[in-house]
């Protein structure tokens, strides 16, 4: 059965990765693995929820500068906020 519950998906990913490793040498190794999974999930969530990407922010920072032409010949103009 498939679920939309993020907690269940996270638990399934931790279970999958611990099955791959098999035997852990100590408690610290388990904590490092779970911490890495949590950090990866946080990064994915942050990227998916980002309101403005780096491209838009870079364009907005050029607001006070005159229009420039990039290497493809397209003129970049600042976006007013």
PyMOL Python script that loads the backbone (N, CA, C, O; Angstrom):
from pymol import cmd

cmd.read_pdbstr("""\
ATOM      1  N   UNK A   1       0.849  -1.180   0.000  1.00  0.00           N
ATOM      2  CA  UNK A   1       0.000   0.000   0.000  1.00  0.00           C
ATOM      3  C   UNK A   1       0.893   1.242   0.000  1.00  0.00           C
ATOM      4  O   UNK A   1       1.848   1.329   0.771  1.00  0.00           O
ATOM      5  N   UNK A   2       0.573   2.198  -0.872  1.00  0.00           N
ATOM      6  CA  UNK A   2       1.339   3.425  -1.007  1.00  0.00           C
ATOM      7  C   UNK A   2       0.761   4.484  -0.092  1.00  0.00           C
ATOM      8  O   UNK A   2      -0.451   4.519   0.123  1.00  0.00           O
ATOM      9  N   UNK A   3       1.616   5.361   0.458  1.00  0.00           N
ATOM     10  CA  UNK A   3       1.152   6.360   1.410  1.00  0.00           C
ATOM     11  C   UNK A   3       1.740   7.732   1.098  1.00  0.00           C
ATOM     12  O   UNK A   3       2.857   7.841   0.592  1.00  0.00           O
ATOM     13  N   UNK A   4       0.978   8.772   1.405  1.00  0.00           N
ATOM     14  CA  UNK A   4       1.452  10.142   1.282  1.00  0.00           C
ATOM     15  C   UNK A   4       2.093  10.640   2.571  1.00  0.00           C
ATOM     16  O   UNK A   4       2.595  11.763   2.615  1.00  0.00           O
ATOM     17  N   UNK A   5       2.084   9.840   3.597  1.00  0.00           N
ATOM     18  CA  UNK A   5       2.592  10.247   4.896  1.00  0.00           C
ATOM     19  C   UNK A   5       4.115  10.389   4.842  1.00  0.00           C
ATOM     20  O   UNK A   5       4.819   9.404   4.621  1.00  0.00           O
ATOM     21  N   UNK A   6       4.630  11.615   5.043  1.00  0.00           N
ATOM     22  CA  UNK A   6       6.078  11.812   4.968  1.00  0.00           C
ATOM     23  C   UNK A   6       6.848  11.025   6.023  1.00  0.00           C
ATOM     24  O   UNK A   6       7.971  10.590   5.767  1.00  0.00           O
ATOM     25  N   UNK A   7       6.271  10.839   7.191  1.00  0.00           N
ATOM     26  CA  UNK A   7       6.945  10.079   8.245  1.00  0.00           C
ATOM     27  C   UNK A   7       7.129   8.623   7.822  1.00  0.00           C
ATOM     28  O   UNK A   7       8.183   8.034   8.060  1.00  0.00           O
ATOM     29  N   UNK A   8       6.115   8.049   7.201  1.00  0.00           N
ATOM     30  CA  UNK A   8       6.219   6.666   6.743  1.00  0.00           C
ATOM     31  C   UNK A   8       7.259   6.529   5.635  1.00  0.00           C
ATOM     32  O   UNK A   8       8.015   5.557   5.610  1.00  0.00           O
ATOM     33  N   UNK A   9       7.301   7.501   4.716  1.00  0.00           N
ATOM     34  CA  UNK A   9       8.296   7.464   3.639  1.00  0.00           C
ATOM     35  C   UNK A   9       9.705   7.576   4.196  1.00  0.00           C
ATOM     36  O   UNK A   9      10.618   6.890   3.736  1.00  0.00           O
ATOM     37  N   UNK A  10       9.881   8.448   5.197  1.00  0.00           N
ATOM     38  CA  UNK A  10      11.191   8.609   5.822  1.00  0.00           C
ATOM     39  C   UNK A  10      11.613   7.322   6.524  1.00  0.00           C
ATOM     40  O   UNK A  10      12.759   6.891   6.394  1.00  0.00           O
ATOM     41  N   UNK A  11      10.699   6.710   7.264  1.00  0.00           N
ATOM     42  CA  UNK A  11      11.006   5.448   7.943  1.00  0.00           C
ATOM     43  C   UNK A  11      11.366   4.357   6.941  1.00  0.00           C
ATOM     44  O   UNK A  11      12.272   3.560   7.185  1.00  0.00           O
ATOM     45  N   UNK A  12      10.653   4.320   5.812  1.00  0.00           N
ATOM     46  CA  UNK A  12      10.934   3.322   4.787  1.00  0.00           C
ATOM     47  C   UNK A  12      12.326   3.528   4.198  1.00  0.00           C
ATOM     48  O   UNK A  12      13.039   2.558   3.942  1.00  0.00           O
ATOM     49  N   UNK A  13      12.721   4.790   3.979  1.00  0.00           N
ATOM     50  CA  UNK A  13      14.055   5.079   3.442  1.00  0.00           C
ATOM     51  C   UNK A  13      15.146   4.701   4.437  1.00  0.00           C
ATOM     52  O   UNK A  13      16.175   4.154   4.041  1.00  0.00           O
ATOM     53  N   UNK A  14      14.938   4.981   5.717  1.00  0.00           N
ATOM     54  CA  UNK A  14      15.909   4.592   6.750  1.00  0.00           C
ATOM     55  C   UNK A  14      16.011   3.071   6.802  1.00  0.00           C
ATOM     56  O   UNK A  14      17.114   2.529   6.876  1.00  0.00           O
ATOM     57  N   UNK A  15      14.885   2.384   6.766  1.00  0.00           N
ATOM     58  CA  UNK A  15      14.871   0.918   6.780  1.00  0.00           C
ATOM     59  C   UNK A  15      15.626   0.346   5.575  1.00  0.00           C
ATOM     60  O   UNK A  15      16.392  -0.609   5.706  1.00  0.00           O
ATOM     61  N   UNK A  16      15.397   0.947   4.397  1.00  0.00           N
ATOM     62  CA  UNK A  16      16.053   0.470   3.189  1.00  0.00           C
ATOM     63  C   UNK A  16      17.569   0.623   3.307  1.00  0.00           C
ATOM     64  O   UNK A  16      18.315  -0.290   2.954  1.00  0.00           O
ATOM     65  N   UNK A  17      18.021   1.771   3.800  1.00  0.00           N
ATOM     66  CA  UNK A  17      19.468   2.008   3.903  1.00  0.00           C
ATOM     67  C   UNK A  17      20.122   1.157   4.986  1.00  0.00           C
ATOM     68  O   UNK A  17      21.266   0.732   4.831  1.00  0.00           O
ATOM     69  N   UNK A  18      19.411   0.906   6.073  1.00  0.00           N
ATOM     70  CA  UNK A  18      19.994   0.045   7.118  1.00  0.00           C
ATOM     71  C   UNK A  18      20.060  -1.406   6.637  1.00  0.00           C
ATOM     72  O   UNK A  18      20.971  -2.141   7.018  1.00  0.00           O
ATOM     73  N   UNK A  19      19.106  -1.823   5.807  1.00  0.00           N
ATOM     74  CA  UNK A  19      19.163  -3.180   5.250  1.00  0.00           C
ATOM     75  C   UNK A  19      20.361  -3.343   4.325  1.00  0.00           C
ATOM     76  O   UNK A  19      20.961  -4.416   4.267  1.00  0.00           O
ATOM     77  N   UNK A  20      20.711  -2.281   3.600  1.00  0.00           N
ATOM     78  CA  UNK A  20      21.864  -2.332   2.705  1.00  0.00           C
ATOM     79  C   UNK A  20      23.149  -2.508   3.501  1.00  0.00           C
ATOM     80  O   UNK A  20      24.017  -3.296   3.125  1.00  0.00           O
ATOM     81  N   UNK A  21      23.268  -1.772   4.605  1.00  0.00           N
ATOM     82  CA  UNK A  21      24.486  -1.840   5.425  1.00  0.00           C
ATOM     83  C   UNK A  21      24.572  -3.174   6.143  1.00  0.00           C
ATOM     84  O   UNK A  21      25.636  -3.791   6.181  1.00  0.00           O
ATOM     85  N   UNK A  22      23.470  -3.622   6.710  1.00  0.00           N
ATOM     86  CA  UNK A  22      23.442  -4.915   7.381  1.00  0.00           C
ATOM     87  C   UNK A  22      23.834  -4.824   8.841  1.00  0.00           C
ATOM     88  O   UNK A  22      22.960  -4.748   9.704  1.00  0.00           O
ATOM     89  N   UNK A  23      25.120  -4.830   9.143  1.00  0.00           N
ATOM     90  CA  UNK A  23      25.601  -4.820  10.525  1.00  0.00           C
ATOM     91  C   UNK A  23      26.361  -3.521  10.772  1.00  0.00           C
ATOM     92  O   UNK A  23      27.231  -3.141   9.989  1.00  0.00           O
ATOM     93  N   UNK A  24      26.025  -2.849  11.861  1.00  0.00           N
ATOM     94  CA  UNK A  24      26.683  -1.598  12.217  1.00  0.00           C
ATOM     95  C   UNK A  24      27.733  -1.859  13.290  1.00  0.00           C
ATOM     96  O   UNK A  24      27.496  -2.637  14.214  1.00  0.00           O
ATOM     97  N   UNK A  25      28.891  -1.215  13.176  1.00  0.00           N
ATOM     98  CA  UNK A  25      29.950  -1.438  14.169  1.00  0.00           C
ATOM     99  C   UNK A  25      29.641  -0.835  15.534  1.00  0.00           C
ATOM    100  O   UNK A  25      30.194  -1.272  16.543  1.00  0.00           O
ATOM    101  N   UNK A  26      28.767   0.161  15.576  1.00  0.00           N
ATOM    102  CA  UNK A  26      28.431   0.782  16.848  1.00  0.00           C
ATOM    103  C   UNK A  26      27.253   1.728  16.708  1.00  0.00           C
ATOM    104  O   UNK A  26      26.742   1.962  15.612  1.00  0.00           O
ATOM    105  N   UNK A  27      26.842   2.258  17.828  1.00  0.00           N
ATOM    106  CA  UNK A  27      25.698   3.168  17.868  1.00  0.00           C
ATOM    107  C   UNK A  27      25.963   4.446  17.063  1.00  0.00           C
ATOM    108  O   UNK A  27      25.049   4.975  16.430  1.00  0.00           O
ATOM    109  N   UNK A  28      27.193   4.941  17.082  1.00  0.00           N
ATOM    110  CA  UNK A  28      27.533   6.157  16.346  1.00  0.00           C
ATOM    111  C   UNK A  28      27.318   5.997  14.848  1.00  0.00           C
ATOM    112  O   UNK A  28      26.913   6.949  14.180  1.00  0.00           O
ATOM    113  N   UNK A  29      27.581   4.815  14.309  1.00  0.00           N
ATOM    114  CA  UNK A  29      27.396   4.568  12.884  1.00  0.00           C
ATOM    115  C   UNK A  29      25.916   4.661  12.510  1.00  0.00           C
ATOM    116  O   UNK A  29      25.579   5.192  11.452  1.00  0.00           O
ATOM    117  N   UNK A  30      25.052   4.162  13.347  1.00  0.00           N
ATOM    118  CA  UNK A  30      23.607   4.241  13.099  1.00  0.00           C
ATOM    119  C   UNK A  30      23.151   5.697  13.135  1.00  0.00           C
ATOM    120  O   UNK A  30      22.370   6.138  12.291  1.00  0.00           O
ATOM    121  N   UNK A  31      23.642   6.423  14.106  1.00  0.00           N
ATOM    122  CA  UNK A  31      23.255   7.838  14.232  1.00  0.00           C
ATOM    123  C   UNK A  31      23.740   8.631  13.024  1.00  0.00           C
ATOM    124  O   UNK A  31      23.024   9.504  12.535  1.00  0.00           O
ATOM    125  N   UNK A  32      24.947   8.340  12.536  1.00  0.00           N
ATOM    126  CA  UNK A  32      25.457   9.033  11.343  1.00  0.00           C
ATOM    127  C   UNK A  32      24.604   8.725  10.121  1.00  0.00           C
ATOM    128  O   UNK A  32      24.300   9.625   9.337  1.00  0.00           O
ATOM    129  N   UNK A  33      24.214   7.469   9.949  1.00  0.00           N
ATOM    130  CA  UNK A  33      23.398   7.081   8.801  1.00  0.00           C
ATOM    131  C   UNK A  33      22.030   7.759   8.843  1.00  0.00           C
ATOM    132  O   UNK A  33      21.585   8.322   7.843  1.00  0.00           O
ATOM    133  N   UNK A  34      21.374   7.709   9.977  1.00  0.00           N
ATOM    134  CA  UNK A  34      20.051   8.335  10.111  1.00  0.00           C
ATOM    135  C   UNK A  34      20.175   9.850   9.953  1.00  0.00           C
ATOM    136  O   UNK A  34      19.311  10.473   9.335  1.00  0.00           O
ATOM    137  N   UNK A  35      21.222  10.448  10.494  1.00  0.00           N
ATOM    138  CA  UNK A  35      21.437  11.886  10.326  1.00  0.00           C
ATOM    139  C   UNK A  35      21.646  12.258   8.869  1.00  0.00           C
ATOM    140  O   UNK A  35      21.153  13.291   8.417  1.00  0.00           O
ATOM    141  N   UNK A  36      22.370  11.430   8.128  1.00  0.00           N
ATOM    142  CA  UNK A  36      22.590  11.692   6.701  1.00  0.00           C
ATOM    143  C   UNK A  36      21.279  11.598   5.925  1.00  0.00           C
ATOM    144  O   UNK A  36      21.025  12.413   5.038  1.00  0.00           O
ATOM    145  N   UNK A  37      20.454  10.618   6.250  1.00  0.00           N
ATOM    146  CA  UNK A  37      19.149  10.474   5.585  1.00  0.00           C
ATOM    147  C   UNK A  37      18.275  11.685   5.892  1.00  0.00           C
ATOM    148  O   UNK A  37      17.617  12.221   5.000  1.00  0.00           O
ATOM    149  N   UNK A  38      18.268  12.116   7.151  1.00  0.00           N
ATOM    150  CA  UNK A  38      17.453  13.281   7.524  1.00  0.00           C
ATOM    151  C   UNK A  38      17.948  14.553   6.835  1.00  0.00           C
ATOM    152  O   UNK A  38      17.139  15.363   6.385  1.00  0.00           O
ATOM    153  N   UNK A  39      19.260  14.736   6.749  1.00  0.00           N
ATOM    154  CA  UNK A  39      19.815  15.912   6.071  1.00  0.00           C
ATOM    155  C   UNK A  39      19.463  15.905   4.590  1.00  0.00           C
ATOM    156  O   UNK A  39      19.126  16.945   4.024  1.00  0.00           O
ATOM    157  N   UNK A  40      19.539  14.743   3.963  1.00  0.00           N
ATOM    158  CA  UNK A  40      19.191  14.630   2.546  1.00  0.00           C
ATOM    159  C   UNK A  40      17.712  14.941   2.311  1.00  0.00           C
ATOM    160  O   UNK A  40      17.367  15.649   1.366  1.00  0.00           O
ATOM    161  N   UNK A  41      16.852  14.416   3.162  1.00  0.00           N
ATOM    162  CA  UNK A  41      15.420  14.680   3.029  1.00  0.00           C
ATOM    163  C   UNK A  41      15.121  16.162   3.245  1.00  0.00           C
ATOM    164  O   UNK A  41      14.268  16.727   2.562  1.00  0.00           O
ATOM    165  N   UNK A  42      15.815  16.792   4.187  1.00  0.00           N
ATOM    166  CA  UNK A  42      15.626  18.217   4.438  1.00  0.00           C
ATOM    167  C   UNK A  42      16.038  19.038   3.218  1.00  0.00           C
ATOM    168  O   UNK A  42      15.342  19.979   2.837  1.00  0.00           O
ATOM    169  N   UNK A  43      17.168  18.685   2.606  1.00  0.00           N
ATOM    170  CA  UNK A  43      17.623  19.396   1.413  1.00  0.00           C
ATOM    171  C   UNK A  43      16.624  19.254   0.270  1.00  0.00           C
ATOM    172  O   UNK A  43      16.327  20.227  -0.422  1.00  0.00           O
ATOM    173  N   UNK A  44      16.108  18.046   0.072  1.00  0.00           N
ATOM    174  CA  UNK A  44      15.119  17.826  -0.989  1.00  0.00           C
ATOM    175  C   UNK A  44      13.852  18.626  -0.722  1.00  0.00           C
ATOM    176  O   UNK A  44      13.278  19.210  -1.642  1.00  0.00           O
ATOM    177  N   UNK A  45      13.416  18.657   0.526  1.00  0.00           N
ATOM    178  CA  UNK A  45      12.205  19.403   0.866  1.00  0.00           C
ATOM    179  C   UNK A  45      12.423  20.903   0.644  1.00  0.00           C
ATOM    180  O   UNK A  45      11.546  21.595   0.126  1.00  0.00           O
ATOM    181  N   UNK A  46      13.599  21.398   1.040  1.00  0.00           N
ATOM    182  CA  UNK A  46      13.909  22.818   0.875  1.00  0.00           C
ATOM    183  C   UNK A  46      13.922  23.204  -0.595  1.00  0.00           C
ATOM    184  O   UNK A  46      13.382  24.245  -0.967  1.00  0.00           O
ATOM    185  N   UNK A  47      14.531  22.377  -1.430  1.00  0.00           N
ATOM    186  CA  UNK A  47      14.589  22.657  -2.864  1.00  0.00           C
ATOM    187  C   UNK A  47      13.187  22.637  -3.475  1.00  0.00           C
ATOM    188  O   UNK A  47      12.873  23.467  -4.329  1.00  0.00           O
ATOM    189  N   UNK A  48      12.360  21.716  -3.055  1.00  0.00           N
ATOM    190  CA  UNK A  48      11.016  21.596  -3.621  1.00  0.00           C
ATOM    191  C   UNK A  48      10.119  22.755  -3.197  1.00  0.00           C
ATOM    192  O   UNK A  48       9.208  23.127  -3.937  1.00  0.00           O
ATOM    193  N   UNK A  49      10.356  23.324  -2.038  1.00  0.00           N
ATOM    194  CA  UNK A  49       9.509  24.388  -1.502  1.00  0.00           C
ATOM    195  C   UNK A  49      10.057  25.785  -1.759  1.00  0.00           C
ATOM    196  O   UNK A  49       9.464  26.769  -1.316  1.00  0.00           O
ATOM    197  N   UNK A  50      11.167  25.888  -2.460  1.00  0.00           N
ATOM    198  CA  UNK A  50      11.800  27.190  -2.680  1.00  0.00           C
ATOM    199  C   UNK A  50      10.873  28.091  -3.491  1.00  0.00           C
ATOM    200  O   UNK A  50      10.361  27.692  -4.538  1.00  0.00           O
ATOM    201  N   UNK A  51      10.666  29.301  -2.999  1.00  0.00           N
ATOM    202  CA  UNK A  51       9.790  30.262  -3.666  1.00  0.00           C
ATOM    203  C   UNK A  51      10.482  30.885  -4.866  1.00  0.00           C
ATOM    204  O   UNK A  51       9.900  30.992  -5.945  1.00  0.00           O
ATOM    205  N   UNK A  52      11.726  31.295  -4.670  1.00  0.00           N
ATOM    206  CA  UNK A  52      12.499  31.881  -5.762  1.00  0.00           C
ATOM    207  C   UNK A  52      13.836  31.169  -5.870  1.00  0.00           C
ATOM    208  O   UNK A  52      14.553  31.036  -4.878  1.00  0.00           O
ATOM    209  N   UNK A  53      14.168  30.719  -7.046  1.00  0.00           N
ATOM    210  CA  UNK A  53      15.424  30.026  -7.273  1.00  0.00           C
ATOM    211  C   UNK A  53      16.578  30.999  -7.414  1.00  0.00           C
ATOM    212  O   UNK A  53      16.370  32.211  -7.479  1.00  0.00           O
ATOM    213  N   UNK A  54      17.795  30.476  -7.461  1.00  0.00           N
ATOM    214  CA  UNK A  54      18.984  31.323  -7.567  1.00  0.00           C
ATOM    215  C   UNK A  54      19.001  32.159  -8.849  1.00  0.00           C
ATOM    216  O   UNK A  54      19.534  33.269  -8.851  1.00  0.00           O
ATOM    217  N   UNK A  55      18.426  31.641  -9.936  1.00  0.00           N
ATOM    218  CA  UNK A  55      18.415  32.388 -11.194  1.00  0.00           C
ATOM    219  C   UNK A  55      17.601  33.665 -11.058  1.00  0.00           C
ATOM    220  O   UNK A  55      18.036  34.729 -11.500  1.00  0.00           O
ATOM    221  N   UNK A  56      16.432  33.568 -10.455  1.00  0.00           N
ATOM    222  CA  UNK A  56      15.570  34.741 -10.282  1.00  0.00           C
ATOM    223  C   UNK A  56      16.218  35.741  -9.329  1.00  0.00           C
ATOM    224  O   UNK A  56      16.174  36.947  -9.570  1.00  0.00           O
ATOM    225  N   UNK A  57      16.823  35.242  -8.242  1.00  0.00           N
ATOM    226  CA  UNK A  57      17.477  36.138  -7.295  1.00  0.00           C
ATOM    227  C   UNK A  57      18.647  36.877  -7.941  1.00  0.00           C
ATOM    228  O   UNK A  57      18.847  38.063  -7.679  1.00  0.00           O
ATOM    229  N   UNK A  58      19.421  36.191  -8.780  1.00  0.00           N
ATOM    230  CA  UNK A  58      20.541  36.843  -9.462  1.00  0.00           C
ATOM    231  C   UNK A  58      20.042  37.922 -10.409  1.00  0.00           C
ATOM    232  O   UNK A  58      20.655  38.983 -10.527  1.00  0.00           O
ATOM    233  N   UNK A  59      18.935  37.655 -11.079  1.00  0.00           N
ATOM    234  CA  UNK A  59      18.353  38.641 -11.981  1.00  0.00           C
ATOM    235  C   UNK A  59      17.842  39.844 -11.207  1.00  0.00           C
ATOM    236  O   UNK A  59      17.987  40.979 -11.661  1.00  0.00           O
ATOM    237  N   UNK A  60      17.254  39.614 -10.060  1.00  0.00           N
ATOM    238  CA  UNK A  60      16.733  40.703  -9.231  1.00  0.00           C
ATOM    239  C   UNK A  60      17.861  41.583  -8.686  1.00  0.00           C
ATOM    240  O   UNK A  60      17.669  42.786  -8.503  1.00  0.00           O
ATOM    241  N   UNK A  61      19.021  41.004  -8.427  1.00  0.00           N
ATOM    242  CA  UNK A  61      20.137  41.776  -7.898  1.00  0.00           C
ATOM    243  C   UNK A  61      20.700  42.746  -8.935  1.00  0.00           C
ATOM    244  O   UNK A  61      21.408  43.689  -8.581  1.00  0.00           O
ATOM    245  N   UNK A  62      20.394  42.524 -10.194  1.00  0.00           N
ATOM    246  CA  UNK A  62      20.875  43.399 -11.259  1.00  0.00           C
ATOM    247  C   UNK A  62      19.930  44.575 -11.493  1.00  0.00           C
ATOM    248  O   UNK A  62      20.038  45.253 -12.515  1.00  0.00           O
ATOM    249  N   UNK A  63      19.024  44.824 -10.581  1.00  0.00           N
ATOM    250  CA  UNK A  63      17.990  45.843 -10.750  1.00  0.00           C
ATOM    251  C   UNK A  63      18.565  47.221 -11.073  1.00  0.00           C
ATOM    252  O   UNK A  63      18.057  47.905 -11.962  1.00  0.00           O
ATOM    253  N   UNK A  64      19.596  47.632 -10.380  1.00  0.00           N
ATOM    254  CA  UNK A  64      20.169  48.953 -10.577  1.00  0.00           C
ATOM    255  C   UNK A  64      21.120  49.029 -11.759  1.00  0.00           C
ATOM    256  O   UNK A  64      21.527  50.121 -12.155  1.00  0.00           O
ATOM    257  N   UNK A  65      21.476  47.898 -12.320  1.00  0.00           N
ATOM    258  CA  UNK A  65      22.427  47.864 -13.418  1.00  0.00           C
ATOM    259  C   UNK A  65      21.674  47.955 -14.754  1.00  0.00           C
ATOM    260  O   UNK A  65      20.518  47.540 -14.841  1.00  0.00           O
ATOM    261  N   UNK A  66      22.328  48.497 -15.796  1.00  0.00           N
ATOM    262  CA  UNK A  66      21.682  48.512 -17.107  1.00  0.00           C
ATOM    263  C   UNK A  66      21.537  47.094 -17.656  1.00  0.00           C
ATOM    264  O   UNK A  66      22.203  46.169 -17.192  1.00  0.00           O
ATOM    265  N   UNK A  67      20.664  46.936 -18.644  1.00  0.00           N
ATOM    266  CA  UNK A  67      20.454  45.626 -19.256  1.00  0.00           C
ATOM    267  C   UNK A  67      21.741  45.110 -19.868  1.00  0.00           C
ATOM    268  O   UNK A  67      22.534  45.872 -20.422  1.00  0.00           O
ATOM    269  N   UNK A  68      21.938  43.802 -19.759  1.00  0.00           N
ATOM    270  CA  UNK A  68      23.124  43.177 -20.301  1.00  0.00           C
ATOM    271  C   UNK A  68      22.716  42.077 -21.262  1.00  0.00           C
ATOM    272  O   UNK A  68      21.627  41.516 -21.140  1.00  0.00           O
ATOM    273  N   UNK A  69      23.566  41.768 -22.203  1.00  0.00           N
ATOM    274  CA  UNK A  69      23.322  40.672 -23.135  1.00  0.00           C
ATOM    275  C   UNK A  69      24.232  39.522 -22.739  1.00  0.00           C
ATOM    276  O   UNK A  69      25.441  39.701 -22.595  1.00  0.00           O
ATOM    277  N   UNK A  70      23.646  38.331 -22.562  1.00  0.00           N
ATOM    278  CA  UNK A  70      24.454  37.179 -22.179  1.00  0.00           C
ATOM    279  C   UNK A  70      25.028  36.507 -23.421  1.00  0.00           C
ATOM    280  O   UNK A  70      24.852  36.994 -24.538  1.00  0.00           O
ATOM    281  N   UNK A  71      25.721  35.377 -23.217  1.00  0.00           N
ATOM    282  CA  UNK A  71      26.418  34.720 -24.320  1.00  0.00           C
ATOM    283  C   UNK A  71      25.479  34.180 -25.399  1.00  0.00           C
ATOM    284  O   UNK A  71      25.923  33.917 -26.516  1.00  0.00           O
ATOM    285  N   UNK A  72      24.198  34.011 -25.090  1.00  0.00           N
ATOM    286  CA  UNK A  72      23.258  33.524 -26.098  1.00  0.00           C
ATOM    287  C   UNK A  72      22.615  34.656 -26.873  1.00  0.00           C
ATOM    288  O   UNK A  72      21.830  34.410 -27.788  1.00  0.00           O
ATOM    289  N   UNK A  73      22.936  35.900 -26.520  1.00  0.00           N
ATOM    290  CA  UNK A  73      22.381  37.050 -27.219  1.00  0.00           C
ATOM    291  C   UNK A  73      21.052  37.525 -26.662  1.00  0.00           C
ATOM    292  O   UNK A  73      20.395  38.376 -27.262  1.00  0.00           O
ATOM    293  N   UNK A  74      20.650  36.983 -25.520  1.00  0.00           N
ATOM    294  CA  UNK A  74      19.379  37.361 -24.899  1.00  0.00           C
ATOM    295  C   UNK A  74      19.636  38.480 -23.907  1.00  0.00           C
ATOM    296  O   UNK A  74      20.553  38.389 -23.090  1.00  0.00           O
ATOM    297  N   UNK A  75      18.839  39.528 -23.970  1.00  0.00           N
ATOM    298  CA  UNK A  75      18.991  40.653 -23.054  1.00  0.00           C
ATOM    299  C   UNK A  75      18.342  40.321 -21.724  1.00  0.00           C
ATOM    300  O   UNK A  75      17.187  39.899 -21.673  1.00  0.00           O
ATOM    301  N   UNK A  76      19.094  40.515 -20.643  1.00  0.00           N
ATOM    302  CA  UNK A  76      18.594  40.251 -19.299  1.00  0.00           C
ATOM    303  C   UNK A  76      18.224  41.589 -18.658  1.00  0.00           C
ATOM    304  O   UNK A  76      19.046  42.502 -18.574  1.00  0.00           O
ATOM    305  N   UNK A  77      16.980  41.686 -18.212  1.00  0.00           N
ATOM    306  CA  UNK A  77      16.537  42.896 -17.533  1.00  0.00           C
ATOM    307  C   UNK A  77      16.140  42.546 -16.112  1.00  0.00           C
ATOM    308  O   UNK A  77      15.729  41.419 -15.836  1.00  0.00           O
ATOM    309  N   UNK A  78      16.262  43.500 -15.217  1.00  0.00           N
ATOM    310  CA  UNK A  78      15.933  43.257 -13.806  1.00  0.00           C
ATOM    311  C   UNK A  78      14.434  43.103 -13.642  1.00  0.00           C
ATOM    312  O   UNK A  78      13.643  43.726 -14.350  1.00  0.00           O
ATOM    313  N   UNK A  79      14.067  42.266 -12.703  1.00  0.00           N
ATOM    314  CA  UNK A  79      12.664  42.060 -12.363  1.00  0.00           C
ATOM    315  C   UNK A  79      12.367  42.883 -11.125  1.00  0.00           C
ATOM    316  O   UNK A  79      13.023  42.712 -10.098  1.00  0.00           O
ATOM    317  N   UNK A  80      11.399  43.765 -11.204  1.00  0.00           N
ATOM    318  CA  UNK A  80      11.036  44.587 -10.046  1.00  0.00           C
ATOM    319  C   UNK A  80      10.265  43.795  -9.022  1.00  0.00           C
ATOM    320  O   UNK A  80       9.394  42.997  -9.369  1.00  0.00           O
ATOM    321  N   UNK A  81      10.576  44.008  -7.777  1.00  0.00           N
ATOM    322  CA  UNK A  81       9.894  43.248  -6.722  1.00  0.00           C
ATOM    323  C   UNK A  81       8.766  44.063  -6.146  1.00  0.00           C
ATOM    324  O   UNK A  81       8.068  43.600  -5.243  1.00  0.00           O
TER     325      UNK A  81
END
""", "prot")
cmd.dss("prot")
cmd.show_as("cartoon", "prot")
cmd.util.cbc("prot")
cmd.orient("prot")
